[in-house]
Amino acid sequence: MTDARLAIAAAKEAGAEEYAAEDLHAAEAYLDSAKRNLSEKAYGPARRDATLAKEKARKALEASEGSDEKK
């Protein structure tokens, strides 16, 4: 989950809240789900959701970085 948290932070820093809000919010929702699953000792679903969170955050980061190139 640390990787997902770091990826979300990087996306936010790159401006994902403005340029890729949908992917960023999805990443945050998956991370929240991973935390809930972990607290319920549902380790497989927690890992899956953390991975999805990281993927969505990376997508948001890429979209945000791409928006800088268009300016």
PQR file of N, CA, C, O and H, with PARSE charges and radii, in Angstrom:
ATOM      1  N   MET A   1       0.815  -1.195   0.000 -0.4000 1.5000
ATOM      2  CA  MET A   1       0.000   0.000   0.000 -0.0000 2.0000
ATOM      3  C   MET A   1       0.854   1.252   0.000  0.5500 1.7000
ATOM      4  O   MET A   1       0.408   2.317  -0.428 -0.5500 1.4000
ATOM      5  N   THR A   2       2.059   1.129   0.470 -0.4000 1.5000
ATOM      6  CA  THR A   2       2.954   2.286   0.467 -0.0000 2.0000
ATOM      7  C   THR A   2       3.190   2.779  -0.948  0.5500 1.7000
ATOM      8  O   THR A   2       3.200   3.985  -1.193 -0.5500 1.4000
ATOM      9  H   THR A   2       2.422   0.264   0.818  0.4000 1.0000
ATOM     10  N   ASP A   3       3.380   1.851  -1.887 -0.4000 1.5000
ATOM     11  CA  ASP A   3       3.582   2.240  -3.280 -0.0000 2.0000
ATOM     12  C   ASP A   3       2.380   3.023  -3.804  0.5500 1.7000
ATOM     13  O   ASP A   3       2.539   4.018  -4.512 -0.5500 1.4000
ATOM     14  H   ASP A   3       3.372   0.871  -1.687  0.4000 1.0000
ATOM     15  N   ALA A   4       1.189   2.570  -3.455 -0.4000 1.5000
ATOM     16  CA  ALA A   4      -0.032   3.256  -3.902 -0.0000 2.0000
ATOM     17  C   ALA A   4      -0.111   4.655  -3.302  0.5500 1.7000
ATOM     18  O   ALA A   4      -0.449   5.613  -3.997 -0.5500 1.4000
ATOM     19  H   ALA A   4       1.060   1.762  -2.881  0.4000 1.0000
ATOM     20  N   ARG A   5       0.200   4.773  -2.011 -0.4000 1.5000
ATOM     21  CA  ARG A   5       0.168   6.092  -1.361 -0.0000 2.0000
ATOM     22  C   ARG A   5       1.169   7.046  -2.013  0.5500 1.7000
ATOM     23  O   ARG A   5       0.860   8.213  -2.252 -0.5500 1.4000
ATOM     24  H   ARG A   5       0.475   3.995  -1.447  0.4000 1.0000
ATOM     25  N   LEU A   6       2.364   6.541  -2.297 -0.4000 1.5000
ATOM     26  CA  LEU A   6       3.385   7.378  -2.933 -0.0000 2.0000
ATOM     27  C   LEU A   6       2.976   7.774  -4.346  0.5500 1.7000
ATOM     28  O   LEU A   6       3.207   8.908  -4.766 -0.5500 1.4000
ATOM     29  H   LEU A   6       2.615   5.592  -2.103  0.4000 1.0000
ATOM     30  N   ALA A   7       2.373   6.851  -5.076 -0.4000 1.5000
ATOM     31  CA  ALA A   7       1.934   7.152  -6.435 -0.0000 2.0000
ATOM     32  C   ALA A   7       0.824   8.203  -6.427  0.5500 1.7000
ATOM     33  O   ALA A   7       0.798   9.084  -7.286 -0.5500 1.4000
ATOM     34  H   ALA A   7       2.185   5.930  -4.735  0.4000 1.0000
ATOM     35  N   ILE A   8      -0.079   8.114  -5.473 -0.4000 1.5000
ATOM     36  CA  ILE A   8      -1.142   9.104  -5.355 -0.0000 2.0000
ATOM     37  C   ILE A   8      -0.553  10.471  -5.012  0.5500 1.7000
ATOM     38  O   ILE A   8      -0.958  11.486  -5.579 -0.5500 1.4000
ATOM     39  H   ILE A   8      -0.057   7.398  -4.775  0.4000 1.0000
ATOM     40  N   ALA A   9       0.382  10.493  -4.102 -0.4000 1.5000
ATOM     41  CA  ALA A   9       1.026  11.764  -3.732 -0.0000 2.0000
ATOM     42  C   ALA A   9       1.736  12.386  -4.926  0.5500 1.7000
ATOM     43  O   ALA A   9       1.666  13.598  -5.126 -0.5500 1.4000
ATOM     44  H   ALA A   9       0.710   9.668  -3.642  0.4000 1.0000
ATOM     45  N   ALA A  10       2.421  11.565  -5.723 -0.4000 1.5000
ATOM     46  CA  ALA A  10       3.121  12.073  -6.901 -0.0000 2.0000
ATOM     47  C   ALA A  10       2.131  12.620  -7.923  0.5500 1.7000
ATOM     48  O   ALA A  10       2.375  13.656  -8.543 -0.5500 1.4000
ATOM     49  H   ALA A  10       2.479  10.580  -5.560  0.4000 1.0000
ATOM     50  N   ALA A  11       1.024  11.923  -8.094 -0.4000 1.5000
ATOM     51  CA  ALA A  11       0.002  12.385  -9.038 -0.0000 2.0000
ATOM     52  C   ALA A  11      -0.579  13.721  -8.592  0.5500 1.7000
ATOM     53  O   ALA A  11      -0.778  14.622  -9.407 -0.5500 1.4000
ATOM     54  H   ALA A  11       0.826  11.082  -7.591  0.4000 1.0000
ATOM     55  N   LYS A  12      -0.847  13.844  -7.308 -0.4000 1.5000
ATOM     56  CA  LYS A  12      -1.372  15.108  -6.792 -0.0000 2.0000
ATOM     57  C   LYS A  12      -0.382  16.239  -7.009  0.5500 1.7000
ATOM     58  O   LYS A  12      -0.759  17.344  -7.400 -0.5500 1.4000
ATOM     59  H   LYS A  12      -0.686  13.113  -6.646  0.4000 1.0000
ATOM     60  N   GLU A  13       0.881  15.954  -6.752 -0.4000 1.5000
ATOM     61  CA  GLU A  13       1.923  16.967  -6.920 -0.0000 2.0000
ATOM     62  C   GLU A  13       2.029  17.415  -8.379  0.5500 1.7000
ATOM     63  O   GLU A  13       2.353  18.569  -8.659 -0.5500 1.4000
ATOM     64  H   GLU A  13       1.187  15.057  -6.435  0.4000 1.0000
ATOM     65  N   ALA A  14       1.756  16.503  -9.296 -0.4000 1.5000
ATOM     66  CA  ALA A  14       1.841  16.812 -10.724 -0.0000 2.0000
ATOM     67  C   ALA A  14       0.584  17.511 -11.248  0.5500 1.7000
ATOM     68  O   ALA A  14       0.525  17.887 -12.419 -0.5500 1.4000
ATOM     69  H   ALA A  14       1.493  15.565  -9.068  0.4000 1.0000
ATOM     70  N   GLY A  15      -0.415  17.686 -10.386 -0.4000 1.5000
ATOM     71  CA  GLY A  15      -1.621  18.399 -10.798 -0.0000 2.0000
ATOM     72  C   GLY A  15      -2.769  17.506 -11.222  0.5500 1.7000
ATOM     73  O   GLY A  15      -3.657  17.948 -11.950 -0.5500 1.4000
ATOM     74  H   GLY A  15      -0.367  17.381  -9.435  0.4000 1.0000
ATOM     75  N   ALA A  16      -2.767  16.264 -10.781 -0.4000 1.5000
ATOM     76  CA  ALA A  16      -3.811  15.324 -11.193 -0.0000 2.0000
ATOM     77  C   ALA A  16      -5.203  15.757 -10.748  0.5500 1.7000
ATOM     78  O   ALA A  16      -6.193  15.405 -11.389 -0.5500 1.4000
ATOM     79  H   ALA A  16      -2.045  15.906 -10.190  0.4000 1.0000
ATOM     80  N   GLU A  17      -5.289  16.507  -9.674 -0.4000 1.5000
ATOM     81  CA  GLU A  17      -6.610  16.958  -9.235 -0.0000 2.0000
ATOM     82  C   GLU A  17      -7.270  17.823 -10.308  0.5500 1.7000
ATOM     83  O   GLU A  17      -8.496  17.866 -10.416 -0.5500 1.4000
ATOM     84  H   GLU A  17      -4.485  16.794  -9.153  0.4000 1.0000
ATOM     85  N   GLU A  18      -6.457  18.503 -11.089 -0.4000 1.5000
ATOM     86  CA  GLU A  18      -6.977  19.350 -12.169 -0.0000 2.0000
ATOM     87  C   GLU A  18      -7.067  18.598 -13.490  0.5500 1.7000
ATOM     88  O   GLU A  18      -8.060  18.721 -14.207 -0.5500 1.4000
ATOM     89  H   GLU A  18      -5.461  18.469 -11.001  0.4000 1.0000
ATOM     90  N   TYR A  19      -6.036  17.819 -13.819 -0.4000 1.5000
ATOM     91  CA  TYR A  19      -5.924  17.230 -15.150 -0.0000 2.0000
ATOM     92  C   TYR A  19      -6.412  15.793 -15.261  0.5500 1.7000
ATOM     93  O   TYR A  19      -6.697  15.330 -16.365 -0.5500 1.4000
ATOM     94  H   TYR A  19      -5.229  17.718 -13.236  0.4000 1.0000
ATOM     95  N   ALA A  20      -6.515  15.089 -14.165 -0.4000 1.5000
ATOM     96  CA  ALA A  20      -6.913  13.674 -14.202 -0.0000 2.0000
ATOM     97  C   ALA A  20      -7.687  13.315 -12.937  0.5500 1.7000
ATOM     98  O   ALA A  20      -7.393  12.322 -12.270 -0.5500 1.4000
ATOM     99  H   ALA A  20      -6.283  15.465 -13.268  0.4000 1.0000
ATOM    100  N   ALA A  21      -8.670  14.135 -12.627 -0.4000 1.5000
ATOM    101  CA  ALA A  21      -9.410  13.972 -11.375 -0.0000 2.0000
ATOM    102  C   ALA A  21     -10.092  12.611 -11.263  0.5500 1.7000
ATOM    103  O   ALA A  21     -10.116  12.017 -10.185 -0.5500 1.4000
ATOM    104  H   ALA A  21      -8.908  14.941 -13.169  0.4000 1.0000
ATOM    105  N   GLU A  22     -10.640  12.119 -12.358 -0.4000 1.5000
ATOM    106  CA  GLU A  22     -11.364  10.846 -12.310 -0.0000 2.0000
ATOM    107  C   GLU A  22     -10.433   9.697 -11.913  0.5500 1.7000
ATOM    108  O   GLU A  22     -10.763   8.890 -11.043 -0.5500 1.4000
ATOM    109  H   GLU A  22     -10.621  12.602 -13.234  0.4000 1.0000
ATOM    110  N   ASP A  23      -9.271   9.636 -12.560 -0.4000 1.5000
ATOM    111  CA  ASP A  23      -8.319   8.576 -12.219 -0.0000 2.0000
ATOM    112  C   ASP A  23      -7.777   8.752 -10.803  0.5500 1.7000
ATOM    113  O   ASP A  23      -7.587   7.771 -10.085 -0.5500 1.4000
ATOM    114  H   ASP A  23      -9.004  10.292 -13.266  0.4000 1.0000
ATOM    115  N   LEU A  24      -7.533   9.980 -10.406 -0.4000 1.5000
ATOM    116  CA  LEU A  24      -7.033  10.231  -9.054 -0.0000 2.0000
ATOM    117  C   LEU A  24      -8.051   9.802  -8.011  0.5500 1.7000
ATOM    118  O   LEU A  24      -7.698   9.157  -7.024 -0.5500 1.4000
ATOM    119  H   LEU A  24      -7.688  10.777 -10.990  0.4000 1.0000
ATOM    120  N   HIS A  25      -9.313  10.156  -8.223 -0.4000 1.5000
ATOM    121  CA  HIS A  25     -10.351   9.772  -7.258 -0.0000 2.0000
ATOM    122  C   HIS A  25     -10.532   8.256  -7.220  0.5500 1.7000
ATOM    123  O   HIS A  25     -10.782   7.683  -6.159 -0.5500 1.4000
ATOM    124  H   HIS A  25      -9.601  10.680  -9.025  0.4000 1.0000
ATOM    125  N   ALA A  26     -10.406   7.613  -8.376 -0.4000 1.5000
ATOM    126  CA  ALA A  26     -10.488   6.153  -8.410 -0.0000 2.0000
ATOM    127  C   ALA A  26      -9.343   5.542  -7.614  0.5500 1.7000
ATOM    128  O   ALA A  26      -9.538   4.583  -6.867 -0.5500 1.4000
ATOM    129  H   ALA A  26     -10.204   8.079  -9.238  0.4000 1.0000
ATOM    130  N   ALA A  27      -8.151   6.101  -7.778 -0.4000 1.5000
ATOM    131  CA  ALA A  27      -6.989   5.606  -7.034 -0.0000 2.0000
ATOM    132  C   ALA A  27      -7.223   5.731  -5.532  0.5500 1.7000
ATOM    133  O   ALA A  27      -6.935   4.809  -4.770 -0.5500 1.4000
ATOM    134  H   ALA A  27      -7.992   6.880  -8.385  0.4000 1.0000
ATOM    135  N   GLU A  28      -7.743   6.870  -5.120 -0.4000 1.5000
ATOM    136  CA  GLU A  28      -8.006   7.080  -3.686 -0.0000 2.0000
ATOM    137  C   GLU A  28      -9.079   6.129  -3.173  0.5500 1.7000
ATOM    138  O   GLU A  28      -8.991   5.639  -2.047 -0.5500 1.4000
ATOM    139  H   GLU A  28      -7.978   7.619  -5.739  0.4000 1.0000
ATOM    140  N   ALA A  29     -10.091   5.866  -3.993 -0.4000 1.5000
ATOM    141  CA  ALA A  29     -11.149   4.934  -3.588 -0.0000 2.0000
ATOM    142  C   ALA A  29     -10.605   3.513  -3.456  0.5500 1.7000
ATOM    143  O   ALA A  29     -10.946   2.798  -2.514 -0.5500 1.4000
ATOM    144  H   ALA A  29     -10.163   6.264  -4.908  0.4000 1.0000
ATOM    145  N   TYR A  30      -9.760   3.108  -4.400 -0.4000 1.5000
ATOM    146  CA  TYR A  30      -9.150   1.777  -4.305 -0.0000 2.0000
ATOM    147  C   TYR A  30      -8.256   1.680  -3.074  0.5500 1.7000
ATOM    148  O   TYR A  30      -8.230   0.646  -2.406 -0.5500 1.4000
ATOM    149  H   TYR A  30      -9.483   3.689  -5.165  0.4000 1.0000
ATOM    150  N   LEU A  31      -7.530   2.739  -2.774 -0.4000 1.5000
ATOM    151  CA  LEU A  31      -6.677   2.714  -1.585 -0.0000 2.0000
ATOM    152  C   LEU A  31      -7.519   2.598  -0.317  0.5500 1.7000
ATOM    153  O   LEU A  31      -7.175   1.843   0.593 -0.5500 1.4000
ATOM    154  H   LEU A  31      -7.551   3.579  -3.316  0.4000 1.0000
ATOM    155  N   ASP A  32      -8.617   3.342  -0.256 -0.4000 1.5000
ATOM    156  CA  ASP A  32      -9.512   3.233   0.900 -0.0000 2.0000
ATOM    157  C   ASP A  32     -10.055   1.814   1.039  0.5500 1.7000
ATOM    158  O   ASP A  32     -10.139   1.274   2.142 -0.5500 1.4000
ATOM    159  H   ASP A  32      -8.896   3.956  -0.994  0.4000 1.0000
ATOM    160  N   SER A  33     -10.417   1.223  -0.086 -0.4000 1.5000
ATOM    161  CA  SER A  33     -10.914  -0.152  -0.071 -0.0000 2.0000
ATOM    162  C   SER A  33      -9.826  -1.116   0.400  0.5500 1.7000
ATOM    163  O   SER A  33     -10.096  -2.040   1.168 -0.5500 1.4000
ATOM    164  H   SER A  33     -10.348   1.662  -0.982  0.4000 1.0000
ATOM    165  N   ALA A  34      -8.602  -0.897  -0.062 -0.4000 1.5000
ATOM    166  CA  ALA A  34      -7.487  -1.753   0.371 -0.0000 2.0000
ATOM    167  C   ALA A  34      -7.293  -1.659   1.881  0.5500 1.7000
ATOM    168  O   ALA A  34      -7.057  -2.668   2.545 -0.5500 1.4000
ATOM    169  H   ALA A  34      -8.382  -0.147  -0.686  0.4000 1.0000
ATOM    170  N   LYS A  35      -7.392  -0.457   2.416 -0.4000 1.5000
ATOM    171  CA  LYS A  35      -7.241  -0.277   3.868 -0.0000 2.0000
ATOM    172  C   LYS A  35      -8.347  -1.009   4.621  0.5500 1.7000
ATOM    173  O   LYS A  35      -8.086  -1.663   5.631 -0.5500 1.4000
ATOM    174  H   LYS A  35      -7.583   0.363   1.876  0.4000 1.0000
ATOM    175  N   ARG A  36      -9.582  -0.899   4.131 -0.4000 1.5000
ATOM    176  CA  ARG A  36     -10.705  -1.599   4.779 -0.0000 2.0000
ATOM    177  C   ARG A  36     -10.491  -3.105   4.737  0.5500 1.7000
ATOM    178  O   ARG A  36     -10.656  -3.801   5.739 -0.5500 1.4000
ATOM    179  H   ARG A  36      -9.794  -0.368   3.311  0.4000 1.0000
ATOM    180  N   ASN A  37     -10.117  -3.594   3.552 -0.4000 1.5000
ATOM    181  CA  ASN A  37      -9.882  -5.040   3.420 -0.0000 2.0000
ATOM    182  C   ASN A  37      -8.766  -5.512   4.336  0.5500 1.7000
ATOM    183  O   ASN A  37      -8.859  -6.582   4.937 -0.5500 1.4000
ATOM    184  H   ASN A  37      -9.983  -3.029   2.738  0.4000 1.0000
ATOM    185  N   LEU A  38      -7.724  -4.722   4.442 -0.4000 1.5000
ATOM    186  CA  LEU A  38      -6.615  -5.094   5.315 -0.0000 2.0000
ATOM    187  C   LEU A  38      -7.075  -5.163   6.771  0.5500 1.7000
ATOM    188  O   LEU A  38      -6.706  -6.081   7.504 -0.5500 1.4000
ATOM    189  H   LEU A  38      -7.649  -3.852   3.955  0.4000 1.0000
ATOM    190  N   SER A  39      -7.873  -4.195   7.174 -0.4000 1.5000
ATOM    191  CA  SER A  39      -8.350  -4.198   8.566 -0.0000 2.0000
ATOM    192  C   SER A  39      -9.265  -5.390   8.852  0.5500 1.7000
ATOM    193  O   SER A  39      -9.406  -5.818   9.998 -0.5500 1.4000
ATOM    194  H   SER A  39      -8.172  -3.449   6.579  0.4000 1.0000
ATOM    195  N   GLU A  40      -9.885  -5.920   7.790 -0.4000 1.5000
ATOM    196  CA  GLU A  40     -10.757  -7.093   7.928 -0.0000 2.0000
ATOM    197  C   GLU A  40     -10.007  -8.397   7.654  0.5500 1.7000
ATOM    198  O   GLU A  40     -10.603  -9.470   7.571 -0.5500 1.4000
ATOM    199  H   GLU A  40      -9.771  -5.572   6.859  0.4000 1.0000
ATOM    200  N   LYS A  41      -8.678  -8.275   7.515 -0.4000 1.5000
ATOM    201  CA  LYS A  41      -7.809  -9.429   7.253 -0.0000 2.0000
ATOM    202  C   LYS A  41      -8.139 -10.140   5.941  0.5500 1.7000
ATOM    203  O   LYS A  41      -7.925 -11.344   5.799 -0.5500 1.4000
ATOM    204  H   LYS A  41      -8.194  -7.402   7.582  0.4000 1.0000
ATOM    205  N   ALA A  42      -8.665  -9.369   4.985 -0.4000 1.5000
ATOM    206  CA  ALA A  42      -8.920  -9.880   3.642 -0.0000 2.0000
ATOM    207  C   ALA A  42      -7.715  -9.493   2.793  0.5500 1.7000
ATOM    208  O   ALA A  42      -7.758  -8.522   2.038 -0.5500 1.4000
ATOM    209  H   ALA A  42      -8.839  -8.391   5.100  0.4000 1.0000
ATOM    210  N   TYR A  43      -6.649 -10.261   2.927 -0.4000 1.5000
ATOM    211  CA  TYR A  43      -5.364  -9.865   2.362 -0.0000 2.0000
ATOM    212  C   TYR A  43      -5.325  -9.894   0.833  0.5500 1.7000
ATOM    213  O   TYR A  43      -4.720  -9.016   0.216 -0.5500 1.4000
ATOM    214  H   TYR A  43      -6.614 -11.050   3.540  0.4000 1.0000
ATOM    215  N   GLY A  44      -5.950 -10.873   0.226 -0.4000 1.5000
ATOM    216  CA  GLY A  44      -5.974 -10.936  -1.237 -0.0000 2.0000
ATOM    217  C   GLY A  44      -6.663  -9.723  -1.847  0.5500 1.7000
ATOM    218  O   GLY A  44      -6.084  -9.054  -2.703 -0.5500 1.4000
ATOM    219  H   GLY A  44      -6.441 -11.586   0.726  0.4000 1.0000
ATOM    220  N   PRO A  45      -7.898  -9.426  -1.420 -0.5600 1.5000
ATOM    221  CA  PRO A  45      -8.565  -8.236  -1.938  0.2800 2.0000
ATOM    222  C   PRO A  45      -7.822  -6.939  -1.599  0.5500 1.7000
ATOM    223  O   PRO A  45      -7.836  -5.994  -2.388 -0.5500 1.4000
ATOM    224  N   ALA A  46      -7.185  -6.890  -0.447 -0.4000 1.5000
ATOM    225  CA  ALA A  46      -6.422  -5.698  -0.070 -0.0000 2.0000
ATOM    226  C   ALA A  46      -5.266  -5.496  -1.050  0.5500 1.7000
ATOM    227  O   ALA A  46      -5.023  -4.378  -1.503 -0.5500 1.4000
ATOM    228  H   ALA A  46      -7.173  -7.657   0.194  0.4000 1.0000
ATOM    229  N   ARG A  47      -4.570  -6.553  -1.369 -0.4000 1.5000
ATOM    230  CA  ARG A  47      -3.452  -6.471  -2.319 -0.0000 2.0000
ATOM    231  C   ARG A  47      -3.945  -6.063  -3.697  0.5500 1.7000
ATOM    232  O   ARG A  47      -3.337  -5.222  -4.358 -0.5500 1.4000
ATOM    233  H   ARG A  47      -4.767  -7.462  -1.001  0.4000 1.0000
ATOM    234  N   ARG A  48      -5.051  -6.663  -4.128 -0.4000 1.5000
ATOM    235  CA  ARG A  48      -5.621  -6.328  -5.441 -0.0000 2.0000
ATOM    236  C   ARG A  48      -5.988  -4.840  -5.506  0.5500 1.7000
ATOM    237  O   ARG A  48      -5.654  -4.157  -6.474 -0.5500 1.4000
ATOM    238  H   ARG A  48      -5.545  -7.347  -3.591  0.4000 1.0000
ATOM    239  N   ASP A  49      -6.672  -4.347  -4.481 -0.4000 1.5000
ATOM    240  CA  ASP A  49      -7.097  -2.947  -4.484 -0.0000 2.0000
ATOM    241  C   ASP A  49      -5.915  -1.996  -4.387  0.5500 1.7000
ATOM    242  O   ASP A  49      -5.934  -0.923  -4.990 -0.5500 1.4000
ATOM    243  H   ASP A  49      -6.944  -4.902  -3.694  0.4000 1.0000
ATOM    244  N   ALA A  50      -4.897  -2.370  -3.644 -0.4000 1.5000
ATOM    245  CA  ALA A  50      -3.700  -1.523  -3.560 -0.0000 2.0000
ATOM    246  C   ALA A  50      -3.002  -1.458  -4.915  0.5500 1.7000
ATOM    247  O   ALA A  50      -2.500  -0.406  -5.311 -0.5500 1.4000
ATOM    248  H   ALA A  50      -4.881  -3.241  -3.153  0.4000 1.0000
ATOM    249  N   THR A  51      -2.973  -2.577  -5.618 -0.4000 1.5000
ATOM    250  CA  THR A  51      -2.375  -2.594  -6.956 -0.0000 2.0000
ATOM    251  C   THR A  51      -3.178  -1.730  -7.923  0.5500 1.7000
ATOM    252  O   THR A  51      -2.608  -0.976  -8.713 -0.5500 1.4000
ATOM    253  H   THR A  51      -3.381  -3.432  -5.297  0.4000 1.0000
ATOM    254  N   LEU A  52      -4.498  -1.843  -7.857 -0.4000 1.5000
ATOM    255  CA  LEU A  52      -5.352  -1.019  -8.712 -0.0000 2.0000
ATOM    256  C   LEU A  52      -5.198   0.459  -8.377  0.5500 1.7000
ATOM    257  O   LEU A  52      -5.211   1.302  -9.274 -0.5500 1.4000
ATOM    258  H   LEU A  52      -4.960  -2.456  -7.216  0.4000 1.0000
ATOM    259  N   ALA A  53      -5.053   0.776  -7.110 -0.4000 1.5000
ATOM    260  CA  ALA A  53      -4.843   2.167  -6.699 -0.0000 2.0000
ATOM    261  C   ALA A  53      -3.568   2.719  -7.308  0.5500 1.7000
ATOM    262  O   ALA A  53      -3.539   3.842  -7.812 -0.5500 1.4000
ATOM    263  H   ALA A  53      -5.043   0.091  -6.382  0.4000 1.0000
ATOM    264  N   LYS A  54      -2.516   1.918  -7.255 -0.4000 1.5000
ATOM    265  CA  LYS A  54      -1.230   2.354  -7.820 -0.0000 2.0000
ATOM    266  C   LYS A  54      -1.337   2.544  -9.330  0.5500 1.7000
ATOM    267  O   LYS A  54      -0.801   3.508  -9.876 -0.5500 1.4000
ATOM    268  H   LYS A  54      -2.540   1.006  -6.846  0.4000 1.0000
ATOM    269  N   GLU A  55      -2.026   1.629 -10.003 -0.4000 1.5000
ATOM    270  CA  GLU A  55      -2.182   1.743 -11.454 -0.0000 2.0000
ATOM    271  C   GLU A  55      -2.965   2.997 -11.834  0.5500 1.7000
ATOM    272  O   GLU A  55      -2.582   3.715 -12.758 -0.5500 1.4000
ATOM    273  H   GLU A  55      -2.461   0.845  -9.560  0.4000 1.0000
ATOM    274  N   LYS A  56      -4.057   3.259 -11.126 -0.4000 1.5000
ATOM    275  CA  LYS A  56      -4.860   4.456 -11.411 -0.0000 2.0000
ATOM    276  C   LYS A  56      -4.068   5.726 -11.107  0.5500 1.7000
ATOM    277  O   LYS A  56      -4.164   6.706 -11.847 -0.5500 1.4000
ATOM    278  H   LYS A  56      -4.368   2.676 -10.375  0.4000 1.0000
ATOM    279  N   ALA A  57      -3.300   5.717 -10.042 -0.4000 1.5000
ATOM    280  CA  ALA A  57      -2.492   6.886  -9.700 -0.0000 2.0000
ATOM    281  C   ALA A  57      -1.427   7.138 -10.758  0.5500 1.7000
ATOM    282  O   ALA A  57      -1.158   8.287 -11.107 -0.5500 1.4000
ATOM    283  H   ALA A  57      -3.222   4.921  -9.441  0.4000 1.0000
ATOM    284  N   ARG A  58      -0.822   6.077 -11.267 -0.4000 1.5000
ATOM    285  CA  ARG A  58       0.175   6.240 -12.337 -0.0000 2.0000
ATOM    286  C   ARG A  58      -0.470   6.784 -13.604  0.5500 1.7000
ATOM    287  O   ARG A  58       0.116   7.612 -14.303 -0.5500 1.4000
ATOM    288  H   ARG A  58      -1.041   5.143 -10.983  0.4000 1.0000
ATOM    289  N   LYS A  59      -1.671   6.318 -13.894 -0.4000 1.5000
ATOM    290  CA  LYS A  59      -2.398   6.825 -15.054 -0.0000 2.0000
ATOM    291  C   LYS A  59      -2.696   8.317 -14.878  0.5500 1.7000
ATOM    292  O   LYS A  59      -2.555   9.099 -15.818 -0.5500 1.4000
ATOM    293  H   LYS A  59      -2.147   5.646 -13.327  0.4000 1.0000
ATOM    294  N   ALA A  60      -3.103   8.698 -13.681 -0.4000 1.5000
ATOM    295  CA  ALA A  60      -3.367  10.105 -13.393 -0.0000 2.0000
ATOM    296  C   ALA A  60      -2.094  10.938 -13.511  0.5500 1.7000
ATOM    297  O   ALA A  60      -2.117  12.055 -14.027 -0.5500 1.4000
ATOM    298  H   ALA A  60      -3.217   8.063 -12.917  0.4000 1.0000
ATOM    299  N   LEU A  61      -0.999  10.389 -13.034 -0.4000 1.5000
ATOM    300  CA  LEU A  61       0.283  11.087 -13.140 -0.0000 2.0000
ATOM    301  C   LEU A  61       0.674  11.281 -14.598  0.5500 1.7000
ATOM    302  O   LEU A  61       1.080  12.374 -14.993 -0.5500 1.4000
ATOM    303  H   LEU A  61      -0.980   9.482 -12.615  0.4000 1.0000
ATOM    304  N   GLU A  62       0.554  10.238 -15.392 -0.4000 1.5000
ATOM    305  CA  GLU A  62       0.896  10.337 -16.811 -0.0000 2.0000
ATOM    306  C   GLU A  62       0.025  11.372 -17.517  0.5500 1.7000
ATOM    307  O   GLU A  62       0.517  12.142 -18.342 -0.5500 1.4000
ATOM    308  H   GLU A  62       0.224   9.350 -15.071  0.4000 1.0000
ATOM    309  N   ALA A  63      -1.262  11.389 -17.196 -0.4000 1.5000
ATOM    310  CA  ALA A  63      -2.162  12.360 -17.809 -0.0000 2.0000
ATOM    311  C   ALA A  63      -1.793  13.780 -17.401  0.5500 1.7000
ATOM    312  O   ALA A  63      -1.858  14.705 -18.210 -0.5500 1.4000
ATOM    313  H   ALA A  63      -1.661  10.764 -16.525  0.4000 1.0000
ATOM    314  N   SER A  64      -1.410  13.941 -16.156 -0.4000 1.5000
ATOM    315  CA  SER A  64      -1.023  15.267 -15.664 -0.0000 2.0000
ATOM    316  C   SER A  64       0.271  15.733 -16.304  0.5500 1.7000
ATOM    317  O   SER A  64       0.399  16.901 -16.673 -0.5500 1.4000
ATOM    318  H   SER A  64      -1.357  13.189 -15.499  0.4000 1.0000
ATOM    319  N   GLU A  65       1.223  14.833 -16.437 -0.4000 1.5000
ATOM    320  CA  GLU A  65       2.486  15.194 -17.074 -0.0000 2.0000
ATOM    321  C   GLU A  65       2.279  15.494 -18.544  0.5500 1.7000
ATOM    322  O   GLU A  65       2.937  16.378 -19.092 -0.5500 1.4000
ATOM    323  H   GLU A  65       1.119  13.885 -16.137  0.4000 1.0000
ATOM    324  N   GLY A  66       1.370  14.768 -19.197 -0.4000 1.5000
ATOM    325  CA  GLY A  66       1.056  15.019 -20.593 -0.0000 2.0000
ATOM    326  C   GLY A  66       0.389  16.369 -20.801  0.5500 1.7000
ATOM    327  O   GLY A  66       0.544  16.990 -21.853 -0.5500 1.4000
ATOM    328  H   GLY A  66       0.836  14.050 -18.752  0.4000 1.0000
ATOM    329  N   SER A  67      -0.353  16.823 -19.797 -0.4000 1.5000
ATOM    330  CA  SER A  67      -1.017  18.122 -19.912 -0.0000 2.0000
ATOM    331  C   SER A  67       0.000  19.253 -19.885  0.5500 1.7000
ATOM    332  O   SER A  67      -0.232  20.301 -20.486 -0.5500 1.4000
ATOM    333  H   SER A  67      -0.479  16.319 -18.943  0.4000 1.0000
ATOM    334  N   ASP A  68       1.117  19.062 -19.203 -0.4000 1.5000
ATOM    335  CA  ASP A  68       2.172  20.077 -19.178 -0.0000 2.0000
ATOM    336  C   ASP A  68       2.806  20.243 -20.553  0.5500 1.7000
ATOM    337  O   ASP A  68       3.184  21.350 -20.936 -0.5500 1.4000
ATOM    338  H   ASP A  68       1.306  18.210 -18.715  0.4000 1.0000
ATOM    339  N   GLU A  69       2.922  19.148 -21.292 -0.4000 1.5000
ATOM    340  CA  GLU A  69       3.527  19.188 -22.609 -0.0000 2.0000
ATOM    341  C   GLU A  69       2.661  19.932 -23.607  0.5500 1.7000
ATOM    342  O   GLU A  69       3.174  20.489 -24.577 -0.5500 1.4000
ATOM    343  H   GLU A  69       2.615  18.248 -20.981  0.4000 1.0000
ATOM    344  N   LYS A  70       1.337  19.951 -23.380 -0.4000 1.5000
ATOM    345  CA  LYS A  70       0.410  20.603 -24.295 -0.0000 2.0000
ATOM    346  C   LYS A  70       0.394  22.111 -24.128  0.5500 1.7000
ATOM    347  O   LYS A  70      -0.060  22.832 -25.016 -0.5500 1.4000
ATOM    348  H   LYS A  70       0.920  19.499 -22.591  0.4000 1.0000
ATOM    349  N   LYS A  71       0.884  22.589 -23.002 -0.4000 1.5000
ATOM    350  CA  LYS A  71       0.852  24.037 -22.732 -0.0000 2.0000
ATOM    351  C   LYS A  71       1.904  24.767 -23.509  0.5500 1.7000
ATOM    352  O   LYS A  71       2.016  25.988 -23.400 -0.5500 1.4000
ATOM    353  H   LYS A  71       1.253  22.004 -22.281  0.4000 1.0000
TER
END
